Amino acid sequence: HRTQAGLAWDGRAADALKVLASKTIDLVIVHEDLPDMSCRVFVEKLVQTNPFTDCVVVSGLSAGEFHEVYEGLGVVMQFADPPKQESLDALVDHLDRIASIAGGQDISGGAVGI
């Protein structure tokens, strides 16, 4: 399958949500420290507008704390802050497994980092 990826940065989470609402994006990687809203609120709003967009959060929280904050929001995984190559490898493996379950269907309309 063919993977398309893109990277976008916008200083304000609210502006990023507007952009994300107008595009089909499969994966968003967002840092926990956003200038204008909490990351949890960002993820909640993302799920409301794009329920099939996977989300990865870059966070320094412990695994337990992370689970408490993001439980039920469909966050695919947590990346350490700063992210490590192993985290990216695990994400790619995860996406490959999803693609194989989907029958090789192109599930990667794009990725964006916030």
NORFEN-V838555 format. One record per helix or strand of 2 or more residues. SS is the DSSP state (H for helix, E for strand). FROM is the first residue (numbers start at 1). LEN is the number of residues. Records with the same first field share a line. If there is no record, write none. Layout:
SS: FROM-LEN + FROM-LEN
This chain:
H: 13-9 + 39-11 + 63-8 + 85-17
E: 27-5 + 54-5 + 75-5 + 111-3
